[in-house]
Amino acid sequence: MPAEATTLVDNAHLLVVDDDARLRALLQRYLAEQGFRVSIAADAAAARAQLAAVAFDLLVLDVMMPGETGLELVETLRRAGNDVPVLMLTARGGPDDRVAGFESGADDYLGKPFDPRELALRIRTILRRVAPPAQPLTAAPVQLGMRWFDAERSELRGPDGTIRLTGGEAALLGALARRAGEVLSREEIGTALGTPEAGERAIDVQVTRLRRKIEPDPREPRFLHTVRHRGYVLRPGP
């Protein structure tokens, strides 16, 4: 990994948001031992106050909190254009719950109870995915109509400038762009995103979100196509 990306992963500033005081303290201590800088918040309101003052590298966010839920917080952050990576925690880890998490704009989803080592691994996976490249660009940008995607920078640009992508959206488009014209199964996409257990529906949800960013009409895709019983393929073009 390039040195700059390694520095980002090792020195990342995390915000842990959970209404369980004991779990907050445990996660703060454990993640600090793993080399992260860690701040904590007990609810969505406290998290908003900290987010207004600090540019965190990643949020570890509980879904079920009194008042505003984690899902609602992520949705409002995304609508406001905040693309901070989010790893959601919940005691409800069924397929529908994972889909709801990805629909809200989360980058990953971990069910409780969990092994703290897996949490740290997933955090590092997300941070590596969104880390800026340290090397000069080598791959040509991919044309998607009036937009261009630079896989090396994880940037989508249009006539009006850069189009904001979440970390998950950029990783998904990058995985497809690097194998443009090739059908990727949902399992391959999940592995590329670092979420191999996400499930087919969760991958479909992420594809739907990405289409809203790259397609003139998401209901009639020109570039990101579904290949029945096989997966998805990106076919760039003017």
C-alpha positions as CSV (number, residue, x, y, z in Angstrom):
1,M,0.0,0.0,0.0
2,P,1.3,3.5,-0.7
3,A,2.7,5.3,2.3
4,E,0.0,8.0,2.3
5,A,-2.7,5.4,2.3
6,T,-1.0,3.6,5.2
7,T,-0.8,6.8,7.2
8,L,-4.5,7.5,6.7
9,V,-5.5,4.0,7.9
10,D,-3.2,4.0,10.9
11,N,-3.9,7.5,12.0
12,A,-7.6,7.7,11.2
13,H,-9.9,9.7,13.5
14,L,-13.0,7.7,14.2
15,L,-16.3,8.8,15.8
16,V,-18.1,6.0,17.7
17,V,-21.8,6.7,18.2
18,D,-23.7,4.3,20.5
19,D,-26.2,4.8,23.3
20,D,-24.7,1.9,25.3
21,A,-22.1,3.6,27.6
22,R,-20.3,0.4,28.3
23,L,-19.9,-0.6,24.7
24,R,-18.8,3.0,23.8
25,A,-16.1,2.8,26.4
26,L,-15.0,-0.7,25.3
27,L,-14.8,0.3,21.7
28,Q,-13.0,3.5,22.5
29,R,-10.3,1.7,24.4
30,Y,-9.9,-1.2,22.0
31,L,-9.8,1.0,18.8
32,A,-7.3,3.3,20.5
33,E,-5.2,0.3,21.2
34,Q,-5.3,-0.5,17.5
35,G,-3.8,2.9,16.7
36,F,-6.9,4.9,15.8
37,R,-7.8,8.3,17.3
38,V,-11.3,7.8,18.8
39,S,-14.0,10.2,19.8
40,I,-17.4,9.1,21.1
41,A,-21.0,10.3,21.1
42,A,-24.1,8.9,22.9
43,D,-26.7,9.8,20.3
44,A,-27.3,11.4,16.9
45,A,-27.5,14.9,18.3
46,A,-24.1,14.6,20.0
47,A,-22.7,13.1,16.8
48,R,-24.0,16.1,14.8
49,A,-22.3,18.5,17.1
50,Q,-19.0,16.8,16.7
51,L,-19.3,16.4,13.0
52,A,-19.9,20.1,12.7
53,A,-16.5,20.8,14.3
54,V,-14.3,17.9,13.2
55,A,-13.7,16.1,9.8
56,F,-13.7,12.5,10.9
57,D,-12.3,9.8,8.7
58,L,-15.0,7.2,9.6
59,L,-18.2,6.8,11.7
60,V,-18.9,3.7,13.7
61,L,-22.7,4.1,14.2
62,D,-25.3,2.2,16.1
63,V,-28.6,1.7,14.2
64,M,-31.0,1.6,17.1
65,M,-30.7,4.7,19.3
66,P,-33.4,6.7,21.2
67,G,-34.6,9.6,19.2
68,E,-33.0,9.9,15.8
69,T,-31.8,6.4,14.6
70,G,-28.5,5.7,13.0
71,L,-30.3,5.1,9.7
72,E,-31.9,8.5,9.8
73,L,-28.6,10.2,10.7
74,V,-26.8,8.6,7.7
75,E,-29.7,9.5,5.4
76,T,-29.6,13.2,6.4
77,L,-25.8,13.3,6.2
78,R,-25.9,12.0,2.7
79,R,-28.6,14.4,1.6
80,A,-26.4,17.2,3.0
81,G,-23.5,16.0,0.9
82,N,-21.5,14.6,3.7
83,D,-19.7,11.5,2.3
84,V,-17.9,10.4,5.5
85,P,-17.6,6.6,5.5
86,V,-20.0,4.9,7.8
87,L,-19.9,1.4,9.4
88,M,-23.2,0.6,11.0
89,L,-23.6,-1.6,14.1
90,T,-26.9,-3.3,15.0
91,A,-28.3,-6.2,16.9
92,R,-30.7,-6.8,13.9
93,G,-28.4,-8.4,11.3
94,G,-30.9,-10.0,8.9
95,P,-30.8,-9.4,5.2
96,D,-33.6,-6.8,5.3
97,D,-31.7,-4.9,7.9
98,R,-28.4,-5.0,5.9
99,V,-30.4,-3.7,2.8
100,A,-31.8,-0.9,4.9
101,G,-28.4,0.1,6.0
102,F,-27.0,0.2,2.5
103,E,-30.1,2.1,1.3
104,S,-29.4,4.8,3.9
105,G,-25.9,5.3,2.5
106,A,-23.8,3.2,4.8
107,D,-20.5,1.6,3.6
108,D,-20.6,-1.5,5.7
109,Y,-22.8,-3.2,8.2
110,L,-21.8,-5.4,11.2
111,G,-24.3,-7.3,13.4
112,K,-24.0,-7.5,17.2
113,P,-22.5,-9.3,18.9
114,F,-19.2,-9.0,17.0
115,D,-15.6,-9.7,17.5
116,P,-13.7,-6.4,18.0
117,R,-11.0,-7.8,15.8
118,E,-13.5,-8.0,12.9
119,L,-14.6,-4.5,13.5
120,A,-11.0,-3.2,13.3
121,L,-10.5,-5.2,10.1
122,R,-13.6,-3.8,8.5
123,I,-12.7,-0.3,9.5
124,R,-9.2,-0.7,7.9
125,T,-10.8,-2.2,4.7
126,I,-13.1,0.8,4.3
127,L,-10.3,3.3,5.0
128,R,-8.0,1.6,2.4
129,R,-10.8,1.8,-0.1
130,V,-11.3,5.5,0.3
131,A,-7.6,6.4,0.8
132,P,-6.3,8.8,-1.9
133,P,-3.6,7.4,-4.2
134,A,0.0,8.4,-3.7
135,Q,1.2,7.5,-7.2
136,P,0.7,9.4,-10.4
137,L,-2.3,8.4,-12.5
138,T,-1.8,5.5,-14.8
139,A,-5.3,4.5,-15.9
140,A,-7.4,6.5,-18.4
141,P,-10.7,7.9,-17.1
142,V,-13.8,6.1,-18.2
143,Q,-16.5,8.0,-20.1
144,L,-20.1,7.7,-19.0
145,G,-21.9,10.0,-21.4
146,M,-21.3,13.6,-20.2
147,R,-19.5,12.3,-17.2
148,W,-16.0,10.9,-16.7
149,F,-14.9,8.6,-13.9
150,D,-11.3,8.6,-12.8
151,A,-10.8,5.2,-11.1
152,E,-7.4,6.2,-9.7
153,R,-8.8,9.3,-7.9
154,S,-12.2,7.8,-7.3
155,E,-13.7,10.9,-8.8
156,L,-16.8,11.3,-11.0
157,R,-16.8,14.5,-13.0
158,G,-19.5,16.1,-15.1
159,P,-20.1,19.4,-17.0
160,D,-20.7,21.1,-13.7
161,G,-17.7,19.7,-11.8
162,T,-17.2,16.8,-9.4
163,I,-20.2,14.7,-8.5
164,R,-20.1,13.6,-4.9
165,L,-19.8,9.8,-4.4
166,T,-19.8,8.0,-1.1
167,G,-16.9,5.7,-0.3
168,G,-19.1,2.7,-1.2
169,E,-20.3,4.2,-4.5
170,A,-16.8,5.1,-5.5
171,A,-15.5,1.6,-4.7
172,L,-18.3,0.0,-6.6
173,L,-17.8,2.1,-9.7
174,G,-14.1,1.6,-9.4
175,A,-14.4,-2.2,-9.3
176,L,-16.7,-2.1,-12.4
177,A,-14.6,0.4,-14.3
178,R,-11.4,-1.5,-13.8
179,R,-13.1,-4.5,-15.5
180,A,-15.3,-2.5,-17.9
181,G,-17.1,-4.8,-20.4
182,E,-16.7,-7.8,-18.1
183,V,-19.7,-9.2,-16.2
184,L,-19.0,-9.2,-12.4
185,S,-21.1,-11.5,-10.2
186,R,-22.6,-10.1,-7.0
187,E,-20.2,-12.3,-5.1
188,E,-17.2,-10.7,-6.9
189,I,-18.6,-7.3,-6.3
190,G,-19.1,-8.0,-2.6
191,T,-15.5,-9.2,-2.4
192,A,-14.2,-6.1,-4.2
193,L,-16.1,-3.9,-1.8
194,G,-14.8,-5.8,1.3
195,T,-18.4,-6.9,2.2
196,P,-18.5,-10.5,0.8
197,E,-21.4,-11.4,3.2
198,A,-23.6,-8.5,2.2
199,G,-26.0,-10.6,0.2
200,E,-27.5,-10.2,-3.3
201,R,-30.2,-7.7,-2.3
202,A,-27.7,-5.4,-0.6
203,I,-25.5,-5.4,-3.7
204,D,-28.5,-4.6,-5.8
205,V,-29.4,-1.7,-3.5
206,Q,-25.8,-0.3,-3.9
207,V,-26.1,-0.6,-7.7
208,T,-29.4,1.2,-7.7
209,R,-27.8,4.1,-5.7
210,L,-24.9,4.3,-8.1
211,R,-27.2,4.4,-11.1
212,R,-28.8,7.5,-9.7
213,K,-25.4,9.2,-10.0
214,I,-24.2,8.0,-13.4
215,E,-27.3,7.3,-15.5
216,P,-29.3,10.0,-17.4
217,D,-32.4,7.8,-16.6
218,P,-31.7,5.2,-13.9
219,R,-34.8,3.2,-14.9
220,E,-33.3,2.7,-18.4
221,P,-29.5,2.2,-17.8
222,R,-27.1,3.1,-20.6
223,F,-23.9,2.2,-18.8
224,L,-24.4,0.0,-15.8
225,H,-26.3,-3.1,-17.0
226,T,-27.9,-6.0,-15.3
227,V,-27.0,-9.4,-16.8
228,R,-29.7,-11.8,-15.7
229,H,-28.6,-14.6,-13.5
230,R,-25.0,-13.4,-13.8
231,G,-24.4,-10.0,-12.3
232,Y,-23.6,-6.5,-13.6
233,V,-21.4,-5.0,-16.3
234,L,-20.2,-1.5,-16.9
235,R,-20.2,-0.5,-20.6
236,P,-18.7,3.0,-20.9
237,G,-19.4,5.2,-23.9
238,P,-20.4,8.7,-25.0
